[in-house]
Amino acid sequence: MFYTVSLNPLSIYTDISYIQNIMYLSSHVSLHNF
């Protein structure tokens, strides 16, 4: 995963959605672990 330092709204939106997806998946998996 390569990150480029830019103020491109599309790249910022993609980074945010990528982080949100990881957080959602991790919380979903942790909920199923119990």
N, CA, C and O atoms as a Tinker XYZ file with bonds, in Angstrom:
   136  protein
     1  N      0.841000   -1.190000    0.000000    73     2
     2  CA     0.000000    0.000000    0.000000    64     1     3
     3  C      0.877000    1.242000    0.000000    63     2     4     5
     4  O      1.666000    1.460000    0.920000    81     3
     5  N      0.733000    2.044000   -1.033000    73     3     6
     6  CA     1.532000    3.263000   -1.126000    64     5     7
     7  C      0.633000    4.476000   -0.917000    63     6     8     9
     8  O     -0.468000    4.563000   -1.462000    81     7
     9  N      1.133000    5.400000   -0.118000    73     7    10
    10  CA     0.380000    6.617000    0.130000    64     9    11
    11  C      1.099000    7.798000   -0.496000    63    10    12    13
    12  O      2.306000    7.966000   -0.324000    81    11
    13  N      0.351000    8.613000   -1.220000    73    11    14
    14  CA     0.933000    9.813000   -1.809000    64    13    15
    15  C      0.392000   11.020000   -1.060000    63    14    16    17
    16  O     -0.803000   11.110000   -0.781000    81    15
    17  N      1.277000   11.935000   -0.742000    73    15    18
    18  CA     0.868000   13.135000   -0.010000    64    17    19
    19  C      0.245000   14.110000   -0.999000    63    18    20    21
    20  O      0.946000   14.769000   -1.766000    81    19
    21  N     -1.056000   14.190000   -0.970000    73    19    22
    22  CA    -1.751000   15.084000   -1.890000    64    21    23
    23  C     -3.071000   15.510000   -1.257000    63    22    24    25
    24  O     -3.565000   14.875000   -0.325000    81    23
    25  N     -3.625000   16.587000   -1.779000    73    23    26
    26  CA    -4.912000   17.068000   -1.273000    64    25    27
    27  C     -6.021000   16.750000   -2.264000    63    26    28    29
    28  O     -6.995000   17.490000   -2.400000    81    27
    29  N     -5.847000   15.640000   -2.941000    73    27    30
    30  CA    -6.863000   15.221000   -3.899000    64    29    31
    31  C     -8.073000   14.692000   -3.128000    63    30    32    33
    32  O     -7.939000   13.729000   -2.372000    81    31
    33  N     -9.250000   15.298000   -3.300000    73    31    34
    34  CA   -10.438000   14.858000   -2.543000    64    33    35
    35  C    -10.759000   13.381000   -2.770000    63    34    36    37
    36  O    -11.208000   12.691000   -1.855000    81    35
    37  N    -10.531000   12.905000   -3.980000    73    35    38
    38  CA   -10.843000   11.505000   -4.263000    64    37    39
    39  C     -9.941000   10.574000   -3.473000    63    38    40    41
    40  O    -10.406000    9.574000   -2.927000    81    39
    41  N     -8.667000   10.891000   -3.409000    73    39    42
    42  CA    -7.742000   10.034000   -2.663000    64    41    43
    43  C     -8.033000   10.103000   -1.168000    63    42    44    45
    44  O     -7.929000    9.100000   -0.463000    81    43
    45  N     -8.398000   11.288000   -0.689000    73    43    46
    46  CA    -8.736000   11.427000    0.735000    64    45    47
    47  C     -9.996000   10.614000    1.044000    63    46    48    49
    48  O    -10.067000    9.943000    2.074000    81    47
    49  N    -10.973000   10.675000    0.165000    73    47    50
    50  CA   -12.202000    9.915000    0.370000    64    49    51
    51  C    -11.924000    8.418000    0.337000    63    50    52    53
    52  O    -12.498000    7.655000    1.114000    81    51
    53  N    -11.044000    8.004000   -0.562000    73    51    54
    54  CA   -10.707000    6.588000   -0.660000    64    53    55
    55  C     -9.998000    6.121000    0.600000    63    54    56    57
    56  O    -10.265000    5.026000    1.094000    81    55
    57  N     -9.091000    6.950000    1.127000    73    55    58
    58  CA    -8.377000    6.588000    2.353000    64    57    59
    59  C     -9.348000    6.465000    3.517000    63    58    60    61
    60  O     -9.246000    5.539000    4.322000    81    59
    61  N    -10.287000    7.396000    3.606000    73    59    62
    62  CA   -11.248000    7.376000    4.712000    64    61    63
    63  C    -12.139000    6.135000    4.620000    63    62    64    65
    64  O    -12.373000    5.461000    5.623000    81    63
    65  N    -12.629000    5.839000    3.431000    73    63    66
    66  CA   -13.493000    4.664000    3.281000    64    65    67
    67  C    -12.709000    3.386000    3.541000    63    66    68    69
    68  O    -13.244000    2.420000    4.085000    81    67
    69  N    -11.427000    3.385000    3.147000    73    67    70
    70  CA   -10.583000    2.210000    3.384000    64    69    71
    71  C    -10.398000    1.980000    4.879000    63    70    72    73
    72  O    -10.475000    0.846000    5.352000    81    71
    73  N    -10.158000    3.051000    5.616000    73    71    74
    74  CA    -9.984000    2.941000    7.070000    64    73    75
    75  C    -11.301000    2.518000    7.726000    63    74    76    77
    76  O    -11.308000    1.685000    8.633000    81    75
    77  N    -12.405000    3.090000    7.267000    73    75    78
    78  CA   -13.702000    2.731000    7.841000    64    77    79
    79  C    -14.034000    1.270000    7.580000    63    78    80    81
    80  O    -14.601000    0.598000    8.441000    81    79
    81  N    -13.682000    0.773000    6.394000    73    79    82
    82  CA   -13.947000   -0.631000    6.079000    64    81    83
    83  C    -13.134000   -1.541000    6.980000    63    82    84    85
    84  O    -13.635000   -2.569000    7.436000    81    83
    85  N    -11.892000   -1.181000    7.240000    73    83    86
    86  CA   -11.048000   -1.998000    8.116000    64    85    87
    87  C    -11.605000   -1.987000    9.541000    63    86    88    89
    88  O    -11.650000   -3.024000   10.203000    81    87
    89  N    -12.024000   -0.818000   10.003000    73    87    90
    90  CA   -12.579000   -0.725000   11.354000    64    89    91
    91  C    -13.869000   -1.539000   11.456000    63    90    92    93
    92  O    -14.099000   -2.225000   12.452000    81    91
    93  N    -14.696000   -1.462000   10.433000    73    91    94
    94  CA   -15.953000   -2.210000   10.449000    64    93    95
    95  C    -15.685000   -3.712000   10.436000    63    94    96    97
    96  O    -16.306000   -4.466000   11.185000    81    95
    97  N    -14.761000   -4.138000    9.583000    73    95    98
    98  CA   -14.456000   -5.563000    9.494000    64    97    99
    99  C    -13.846000   -6.068000   10.793000    63    98   100   101
   100  O    -14.193000   -7.154000   11.257000    81    99
   101  N    -12.953000   -5.303000   11.377000    73    99   102
   102  CA   -12.304000   -5.748000   12.612000    64   101   103
   103  C    -13.320000   -5.828000   13.754000    63   102   104   105
   104  O    -13.286000   -6.765000   14.551000    81   103
   105  N    -14.218000   -4.850000   13.831000    73   103   106
   106  CA   -15.229000   -4.884000   14.891000    64   105   107
   107  C    -16.201000   -6.036000   14.643000    63   106   108   109
   108  O    -16.646000   -6.688000   15.588000    81   107
   109  N    -16.526000   -6.285000   13.390000    73   107   110
   110  CA   -17.435000   -7.375000   13.048000    64   109   111
   111  C    -16.816000   -8.720000   13.417000    63   110   112   113
   112  O    -17.489000   -9.594000   13.964000    81   111
   113  N    -15.550000   -8.875000   13.120000    73   111   114
   114  CA   -14.867000  -10.133000   13.432000    64   113   115
   115  C    -14.734000  -10.303000   14.942000    63   114   116   117
   116  O    -14.922000  -11.403000   15.462000    81   115
   117  N    -14.414000   -9.228000   15.643000    73   115   118
   118  CA   -14.240000   -9.326000   17.090000    64   117   119
   119  C    -15.579000   -9.642000   17.766000    63   118   120   121
   120  O    -15.618000  -10.327000   18.788000    81   119
   121  N    -16.660000   -9.144000   17.196000    73   119   122
   122  CA   -17.970000   -9.453000   17.762000    64   121   123
   123  C    -18.294000  -10.934000   17.597000    63   122   124   125
   124  O    -18.948000  -11.530000   18.453000    81   123
   125  N    -17.838000  -11.525000   16.503000    73   123   126
   126  CA   -18.124000  -12.936000   16.264000    64   125   127
   127  C    -17.163000  -13.849000   17.015000    63   126   128   129
   128  O    -17.367000  -15.062000   17.067000    81   127
   129  N    -16.130000  -13.274000   17.589000    73   127   130
   130  CA   -15.177000  -14.099000   18.328000    64   129   131
   131  C    -15.714000  -14.457000   19.709000    63   130   132   133
   132  O    -15.237000  -15.407000   20.331000    81   131
   133  N    -16.692000  -13.716000   20.187000    73   131   134
   134  CA   -17.220000  -13.981000   21.520000    64   133   135
   135  C    -18.416000  -14.927000   21.464000    63   134   136
   136  O    -18.989000  -15.260000   22.501000    81   135
